[in-house]
Amino acid sequence: GHGFKISTKNIMAQTKSGKQVINVKGDNKAKICKKIEGDTIAIVGNNRKLVVYSIDEVPELNKGKGVILQRYKDGTLSDITTFNEGEGISWQLNGGRQRIEKDLLTWQGKRGGSGRMVPNGFPRPPIFR
């Protein structure tokens, strides 16, 4: 679960062949790239553990591997979302309904933490929609 922030002007390449921004090692692959839309980040692993913290804890880099966003004993990154802390985090329930959770104290942590189990009703596989 590594990652970092990058500004859009640093992604654009001058050459036809593009620009390498993310360094991955071995069989690892880049999984998620999302636009930041808020002041808080929520990360969930396929082990159904969720961690929430300020987007300011994630450094802005020009290229590289990044920092550990969430630590996993037995799992991998499943999904990431950004949101405004005052509005809460939302996800799609079965049947098309949407749940908004504003009390995030249970899942609040520091960057690199493993997180806590997702709330009841969180979708399987664990993704924000």
Backbone as a printed PyTorch tensor [residue, N CA C, xyz], in Angstrom:
tensor([[[  0.7940,  -1.1950,   0.0000],
         [  0.0000,   0.0000,   0.0000],
         [  0.8300,   1.2510,   0.0000]],

        [[  1.6470,   1.4730,  -1.0280],
         [  2.4380,   2.6920,  -1.1320],
         [  1.7210,   3.7090,  -2.0120]],

        [[  2.0480,   4.9870,  -1.8140],
         [  1.4680,   6.0100,  -2.6600],
         [  2.0000,   7.3830,  -2.3420]],

        [[  1.6200,   8.3430,  -3.1880],
         [  2.0150,   9.7300,  -2.9940],
         [  1.0960,  10.6350,  -3.7970]],

        [[  1.1850,  11.9400,  -3.5250],
         [  0.4490,  12.9370,  -4.2930],
         [  1.3850,  13.4910,  -5.3600]],

        [[  0.8050,  13.8880,  -6.4840],
         [  1.5830,  14.5340,  -7.5430],
         [  0.6810,  15.5480,  -8.2340]],

        [[  1.2390,  16.7080,  -8.5720],
         [  0.4310,  17.7180,  -9.2570],
         [  0.3180,  17.3500, -10.7370]],

        [[ -0.7540,  17.7970, -11.3650],
         [ -0.9980,  17.4230, -12.7610],
         [  0.0830,  17.9570, -13.6920]],

        [[  0.6770,  19.0940, -13.3640],
         [  1.7300,  19.6270, -14.2380],
         [  2.9730,  18.7500, -14.2380]],

        [[  3.1880,  17.9650, -13.1870],
         [  4.3440,  17.0720, -13.1280],
         [  4.0940,  15.7240, -13.8020]],

        [[  2.8580,  15.4540, -14.1700],
         [  2.5330,  14.1950, -14.8480],
         [  2.7290,  14.3250, -16.3580]],

        [[  2.4670,  15.4990, -16.8790],
         [  2.5250,  15.7180, -18.3220],
         [  3.9580,  15.5890, -18.8330]],

        [[  4.1160,  14.8720, -19.9450],
         [  5.4330,  14.6420, -20.5380],
         [  5.6020,  15.4740, -21.8070]],

        [[  6.8320,  15.8140, -22.1120],
         [  7.1440,  16.5540, -23.3330],
         [  7.4020,  15.6080, -24.5090]],

        [[  7.7060,  14.3490, -24.1920],
         [  8.0770,  13.4060, -25.2440],
         [  6.9010,  12.5310, -25.6520]],

        [[  7.0100,  11.9470, -26.8140],
         [  5.9680,  11.0750, -27.3410],
         [  5.8490,   9.7900, -26.5230]],

        [[  6.9750,   9.3210, -25.9830],
         [  6.9830,   8.0500, -25.2500],
         [  6.4450,   8.1720, -23.8300]],

        [[  6.1750,   9.3800, -23.3540],
         [  5.5940,   9.5450, -22.0320],
         [  6.6260,   9.7730, -20.9530]],

        [[  6.2010,   9.5790, -19.7120],
         [  7.0460,   9.8620, -18.5620],
         [  6.7560,   8.8320, -17.4840]],

        [[  7.8000,   8.2650, -16.9010],
         [  7.6120,   7.3140, -15.8050],
         [  7.5590,   8.0820, -14.4960]],

        [[  6.4620,   7.9310, -13.7780],
         [  6.2640,   8.6530, -12.5320],
         [  6.3350,   7.7050, -11.3450]],

        [[  5.8250,   6.4870, -11.4950],
         [  5.7520,   5.5300, -10.3930],
         [  6.8110,   4.4520, -10.5760]],

        [[  7.5770,   4.2070,  -9.5230],
         [  8.5650,   3.1310,  -9.5300],
         [  7.9980,   1.9450,  -8.7630]],

        [[  7.8500,   0.8090,  -9.4270],
         [  7.3800,  -0.4120,  -8.7700],
         [  8.4520,  -1.4830,  -8.9110]],

        [[  8.5270,  -2.3630,  -7.9230],
         [  9.5620,  -3.3950,  -7.9330],
         [  8.9420,  -4.7770,  -8.0590]],

        [[  9.6500,  -5.6680,  -8.7290],
         [  9.2330,  -7.0640,  -8.8260],
         [  7.9190,  -7.2290,  -9.5480]],

        [[  7.0470,  -8.0610,  -8.9600],
         [  5.7430,  -8.3530,  -9.5570],
         [  4.6740,  -7.3430,  -9.1660]],

        [[  5.0160,  -6.3420,  -8.3760],
         [  4.0440,  -5.3350,  -7.9480],
         [  3.5750,  -4.5100,  -9.1340]],

        [[  2.3310,  -4.0200,  -9.0400],
         [  1.7600,  -3.1920, -10.0930],
         [  1.0860,  -1.9810,  -9.4670]],

        [[  1.0750,  -0.8830, -10.1980],
         [  0.3240,   0.2950,  -9.7700],
         [ -1.1590,  -0.0460,  -9.8790]],

        [[ -1.9330,   0.3020,  -8.8530],
         [ -3.3200,  -0.1380,  -8.8180],
         [ -4.3330,   0.9990,  -8.9680]],

        [[ -4.1160,   2.1180,  -8.2700],
         [ -5.1360,   3.1620,  -8.2370],
         [ -4.5020,   4.5340,  -8.4570]],

        [[ -5.1610,   5.3460,  -9.2660],
         [ -4.7640,   6.7370,  -9.4730],
         [ -6.0480,   7.5600,  -9.4390]],

        [[ -6.1780,   8.4520,  -8.4490],
         [ -7.4160,   9.2130,  -8.2990],
         [ -7.1320,  10.6840,  -8.0680]],

        [[ -8.0830,  11.5130,  -8.4780],
         [ -8.0090,  12.9460,  -8.2340],
         [ -8.3870,  13.2030,  -6.7720]],

        [[ -7.6400,  14.0880,  -6.1170],
         [ -7.9240,  14.4200,  -4.7180],
         [ -9.0790,  15.4060,  -4.6860]],

        [[-10.1350,  15.0400,  -3.9610],
         [-11.3270,  15.8790,  -3.8580],
         [-11.7280,  16.0180,  -2.4000]],

        [[-10.8660,  16.6010,  -1.5910],
         [-11.1870,  16.7990,  -0.1880],
         [ -9.9340,  16.9170,   0.6490]],

        [[-10.1310,  16.9450,   1.9720],
         [ -9.0100,  17.1240,   2.8950],
         [ -8.6630,  15.8590,   3.6680]],

        [[ -9.3930,  14.7750,   3.4170],
         [ -9.2010,  13.5280,   4.1590],
         [ -9.1390,  12.3620,   3.1800]],

        [[ -8.3440,  11.3500,   3.5320],
         [ -8.2030,  10.1610,   2.6900],
         [ -8.6700,   8.9370,   3.4730]],

        [[ -9.3640,   8.0360,   2.8060],
         [ -9.7870,   6.7640,   3.3960],
         [ -9.2510,   5.6440,   2.5170]],

        [[ -8.6290,   4.6590,   3.1660],
         [ -8.0260,   3.5410,   2.4470],
         [ -8.5690,   2.2490,   3.0300]],

        [[ -8.9960,   1.3440,   2.1650],
         [ -9.4970,   0.0440,   2.6110],
         [ -8.7100,  -1.0450,   1.8840]],

        [[ -8.3680,  -2.0910,   2.6330],
         [ -7.6540,  -3.2260,   2.0650],
         [ -8.6130,  -4.3710,   1.7890]],

        [[ -8.1520,  -5.3670,   1.0300],
         [ -9.0250,  -6.5110,   0.7680],
         [ -9.2040,  -7.3750,   2.0110]],

        [[ -8.4900,  -7.0550,   3.1000],
         [ -8.7110,  -7.7100,   4.3900],
         [ -9.8190,  -7.0080,   5.1810]],

        [[-10.5240,  -6.0510,   4.5260],
         [-11.6560,  -5.3170,   5.0840],
         [-11.2710,  -4.4230,   6.2520]],

        [[-10.0590,  -3.8870,   6.2330],
         [ -9.6380,  -2.9290,   7.2560],
         [ -9.5700,  -1.5440,   6.6320]],

        [[-10.1130,  -0.5700,   7.3640],
         [-10.2450,   0.8020,   6.8870],
         [ -9.4370,   1.7310,   7.7810]],

        [[ -8.7040,   2.6580,   7.1770],
         [ -7.9910,   3.6880,   7.9300],
         [ -8.2850,   5.0340,   7.2760]],

        [[ -8.4870,   6.0620,   8.1240],
         [ -8.8320,   7.4050,   7.6700],
         [ -7.8460,   8.3870,   8.2940]],

        [[ -7.2840,   9.2940,   7.4810],
         [ -6.3960,  10.3280,   8.0180],
         [ -6.3510,  11.5190,   7.0710]],

        [[ -5.6990,  12.5910,   7.5090],
         [ -5.6160,  13.8270,   6.7350],
         [ -4.7760,  13.6190,   5.4780]],

        [[ -5.1760,  14.2450,   4.3930],
         [ -4.4380,  14.1440,   3.1340],
         [ -3.0710,  14.8130,   3.2610]],

        [[ -2.9090,  15.6870,   4.2530],
         [ -1.6220,  16.3620,   4.4690],
         [ -0.5250,  15.3970,   4.9030]],

        [[ -0.8930,  14.2120,   5.4000],
         [  0.0990,  13.2180,   5.8160],
         [  0.7420,  12.5050,   4.6210]],

        [[  0.1580,  12.6620,   3.4410],
         [  0.6990,  12.0360,   2.2290],
         [  1.5750,  13.0770,   1.5260]],

        [[  2.8660,  12.7840,   1.3090],
         [  3.7530,  13.7780,   0.7050],
         [  3.5150,  13.9590,  -0.7940]],

        [[  3.8500,  15.1510,  -1.2840],
         [  3.7820,  15.4100,  -2.7250],
         [  5.1710,  15.1860,  -3.3100]],

        [[  5.2700,  14.2540,  -4.2470],
         [  6.5370,  13.9060,  -4.8830],
         [  6.4270,  14.1010,  -6.3910]],

        [[  7.5570,  14.1980,  -7.0690],
         [  7.5640,  14.2820,  -8.5320],
         [  7.6100,  12.9100,  -9.1790]],

        [[  8.2480,  11.9480,  -8.5160],
         [  8.2890,  10.5630,  -8.9820],
         [  8.8050,   9.7070,  -7.8440]],

        [[  8.6330,   8.3990,  -7.9660],
         [  9.1590,   7.4920,  -6.9560],
         [  8.1780,   6.4100,  -6.5710]],

        [[  8.4600,   5.7810,  -5.4300],
         [  7.6440,   4.6900,  -4.9080],
         [  6.5620,   5.2180,  -3.9780]],

        [[  6.8670,   6.2960,  -3.2840],
         [  5.9210,   6.8590,  -2.3380],
         [  6.1550,   6.3380,  -0.9360]],

        [[  5.1930,   6.5710,  -0.0740],
         [  5.2610,   6.1530,   1.3230],
         [  4.1910,   5.1030,   1.5770]],

        [[  4.2930,   4.4080,   2.6920],
         [  3.2800,   3.4090,   3.0350],
         [  2.0020,   4.1340,   3.4480]],

        [[  0.9210,   3.8770,   2.7390],
         [ -0.3720,   4.4740,   3.0510],
         [ -1.1190,   3.6430,   4.0840]],

        [[ -1.0950,   2.3180,   3.9230],
         [ -1.7210,   1.3960,   4.8660],
         [ -0.8570,   0.1460,   4.9200]],

        [[ -0.6470,  -0.3440,   6.1280],
         [  0.2020,  -1.5200,   6.3340],
         [ -0.6830,  -2.7690,   6.3690]],

        [[ -0.2180,  -3.8450,   5.7110],
         [ -0.9960,  -5.0840,   5.6320],
         [ -0.1720,  -6.2590,   6.1210]],

        [[ -0.7750,  -7.0820,   7.0030],
         [ -0.1540,  -8.3570,   7.3680],
         [ -0.5190,  -9.4010,   6.3290]],

        [[ -1.8040,  -9.4750,   6.0580],
         [ -2.3100, -10.4740,   5.1090],
         [ -3.3630,  -9.8240,   4.2120]],

        [[ -2.9140,  -8.9740,   3.3230],
         [ -3.8640,  -8.3230,   2.4380],
         [ -3.1600,  -7.3640,   1.5060]],

        [[ -3.9470,  -6.7300,   0.6560],
         [ -3.4290,  -5.7350,  -0.2710],
         [ -4.4140,  -4.5790,  -0.3460]],

        [[ -4.0070,  -3.5210,  -1.0070],
         [ -4.8490,  -2.3560,  -1.1960],
         [ -6.0640,  -2.7190,  -2.0430]],

        [[ -7.2410,  -2.2910,  -1.6050],
         [ -8.4530,  -2.5520,  -2.3670],
         [ -8.9820,  -1.2760,  -3.0210]],

        [[ -9.0810,  -0.1770,  -2.2450],
         [ -9.5990,   1.0670,  -2.8110],
         [ -9.1940,   2.2580,  -1.9490]],

        [[ -9.2190,   3.4310,  -2.5690],
         [ -8.8920,   4.7000,  -1.9140],
         [ -9.9610,   5.7050,  -2.3090]],

        [[-10.3210,   6.5880,  -1.3700],
         [-11.1850,   7.7070,  -1.7000],
         [-10.7510,   8.9130,  -0.8920]],

        [[-11.0330,  10.0980,  -1.4220],
         [-10.7870,  11.3320,  -0.6860],
         [-12.1140,  12.0520,  -0.5280]],

        [[-12.2540,  12.7950,   0.5670],
         [-13.5080,  13.4680,   0.8720],
         [-13.2360,  14.5830,   1.8690]],

        [[-14.2240,  15.4480,   2.0780],
         [-14.1280,  16.4820,   3.0980],
         [-14.5940,  15.9010,   4.4220]],

        [[-13.7990,  16.0940,   5.4600],
         [-14.0820,  15.4600,   6.7460],
         [-15.4550,  15.8380,   7.2890]],

        [[-15.8740,  17.0780,   7.1040],
         [-17.1690,  17.5280,   7.6070],
         [-18.3470,  16.8480,   6.9260]],

        [[-18.1700,  16.4270,   5.6790],
         [-19.2500,  15.7800,   4.9300],
         [-19.3370,  14.2890,   5.2110]],

        [[-18.2640,  13.6940,   5.7100],
         [-18.2530,  12.2630,   5.9940],
         [-17.9170,  11.4400,   4.7630]],

        [[-17.7740,  10.1520,   5.0050],
         [-17.4140,   9.2080,   3.9420],
         [-18.6790,   8.4710,   3.4940]],

        [[-18.7880,   8.1970,   2.2060],
         [-19.9940,   7.5260,   1.7140],
         [-19.6180,   6.3270,   0.8590]],

        [[-20.5300,   5.3600,   0.8290],
         [-20.3580,   4.1940,  -0.0390],
         [-21.7270,   3.6530,  -0.4070]],

        [[-21.7530,   2.8880,  -1.4730],
         [-22.9900,   2.3330,  -2.0230],
         [-23.3560,   1.0420,  -1.2950]],

        [[-24.5980,   0.9440,  -0.8440],
         [-25.1110,  -0.2840,  -0.2360],
         [-25.7850,  -1.1290,  -1.3100]],

        [[-26.0750,  -2.3760,  -0.9640],
         [-26.8380,  -3.2300,  -1.8820],
         [-28.2070,  -2.6090,  -2.1030]],

        [[-28.6930,  -2.6840,  -3.2970],
         [-29.9970,  -2.1120,  -3.5990],
         [-29.9120,  -0.6710,  -4.0650]],

        [[-28.6970,  -0.1530,  -4.2570],
         [-28.5490,   1.1870,  -4.7930],
         [-28.5760,   2.3130,  -3.7800]],

        [[-28.8480,   2.0070,  -2.5110],
         [-28.8530,   3.0590,  -1.4920],
         [-27.4230,   3.4690,  -1.1690]],

        [[-27.2830,   4.6600,  -0.5850],
         [-25.9640,   5.1630,  -0.2280],
         [-25.9240,   5.4450,   1.2660]],

        [[-24.8250,   5.0420,   1.9050],
         [-24.6590,   5.2950,   3.3390],
         [-23.5710,   6.3440,   3.5220]],

        [[-23.8350,   7.3010,   4.4140],
         [-22.8560,   8.3330,   4.7420],
         [-22.5100,   8.1930,   6.2180]],

        [[-21.2310,   8.0230,   6.4990],
         [-20.7380,   7.8750,   7.8740],
         [-19.9530,   9.1260,   8.2360]],

        [[-20.4650,   9.8840,   9.2240],
         [-19.7950,  11.1190,   9.6370],
         [-18.9380,  10.9210,  10.8750]],

        [[-19.2460,   9.9110,  11.6880],
         [-18.4660,   9.6350,  12.8960],
         [-17.3070,   8.7100,  12.5190]],

        [[-16.1570,   9.3000,  12.2290],
         [-15.0100,   8.5440,  11.7150],
         [-13.9660,   8.2490,  12.7790]],

        [[-14.2600,   8.5550,  14.0410],
         [-13.2820,   8.4030,  15.1170],
         [-12.7600,   6.9760,  15.2280]],

        [[-13.6060,   5.9850,  14.9850],
         [-13.2000,   4.5770,  15.0750],
         [-12.0940,   4.2430,  14.0890]],

        [[-12.1430,   4.8130,  12.8990],
         [-11.1950,   4.4620,  11.8350],
         [-10.0710,   5.4790,  11.6670]],

        [[-10.1250,   6.5770,  12.4560],
         [ -9.0910,   7.6050,  12.3640],
         [ -7.7630,   7.0320,  12.8330]],

        [[ -6.7170,   7.2840,  12.0830],
         [ -5.4040,   6.7740,  12.4360],
         [ -4.3150,   7.6090,  11.8070]],

        [[ -3.1310,   7.0460,  11.7700],
         [ -1.9950,   7.7190,  11.1490],
         [ -1.6400,   6.9970,   9.8610]],

        [[ -0.9520,   7.7200,   8.9860],
         [ -0.5050,   7.1230,   7.7380],
         [  0.3900,   5.9310,   8.0430]],

        [[  0.1390,   4.8180,   7.3630],
         [  0.9210,   3.6080,   7.5790],
         [  0.3080,   2.6590,   8.5860]],

        [[ -0.7970,   3.0440,   9.2170],
         [ -1.4690,   2.1640,  10.1700],
         [ -2.2530,   1.0830,   9.4490]],

        [[ -2.6040,   0.0310,  10.1860],
         [ -3.3280,  -1.0750,   9.5520],
         [ -4.8260,  -0.8190,   9.4750]],

        [[ -5.3620,   0.0120,  10.3520],
         [ -6.7820,   0.3260,  10.3230],
         [ -7.6090,  -0.6340,  11.1580]],

        [[ -8.9240,  -0.4470,  11.1030],
         [ -9.8810,  -1.2830,  11.8320],
         [-10.9150,  -1.8280,  10.8640]],

        [[-11.6250,  -2.8360,  11.3050],
         [-12.6210,  -3.4780,  10.4430],
         [-13.6690,  -2.4700,   9.9650]],

        [[-14.0870,  -2.6300,   8.7190],
         [-15.0700,  -1.7280,   8.1180],
         [-16.4060,  -1.8530,   8.8490]],

        [[-17.2670,  -0.8240,   8.7770],
         [-18.5660,  -0.8980,   9.4470],
         [-19.4900,  -1.9140,   8.7890]],

        [[-20.5150,  -2.3160,   9.5260],
         [-21.5100,  -3.2450,   8.9870],
         [-22.1660,  -2.6280,   7.7580]],

        [[-22.4000,  -3.4460,   6.7640],
         [-23.0320,  -2.9830,   5.5380],
         [-22.0540,  -2.5310,   4.4760]],

        [[-20.7520,  -2.5470,   4.7830],
         [-19.7550,  -2.1480,   3.7830],
         [-19.7160,  -3.2190,   2.6990]],

        [[-19.6280,  -2.8230,   1.4220],
         [-19.7320,  -3.8020,   0.3300],
         [-18.5970,  -4.8230,   0.2990]],

        [[-18.8920,  -5.9610,  -0.3050],
         [-17.8890,  -6.9940,  -0.5850],
         [-17.8250,  -7.1270,  -2.0930]],

        [[-16.6770,  -7.0550,  -2.7130],
         [-15.3640,  -6.7030,  -2.1890],
         [-15.3590,  -5.2640,  -1.6800]],

        [[-14.4530,  -4.9620,  -0.7400],
         [-14.4730,  -3.6390,  -0.1060],
         [-14.0140,  -2.5220,  -1.0460]],

        [[-14.9760,  -1.8300,  -1.6500],
         [-14.6620,  -0.7010,  -2.5220],
         [-15.6420,   0.4320,  -2.2530]],

        [[-15.1770,   1.6680,  -2.4470],
         [-16.0360,   2.8450,  -2.3770],
         [-16.5620,   3.0650,  -3.7810]],

        [[-17.8600,   3.3270,  -3.9190],
         [-18.4130,   3.5790,  -5.2570],
         [-18.9110,   4.9830,  -5.3420]]])
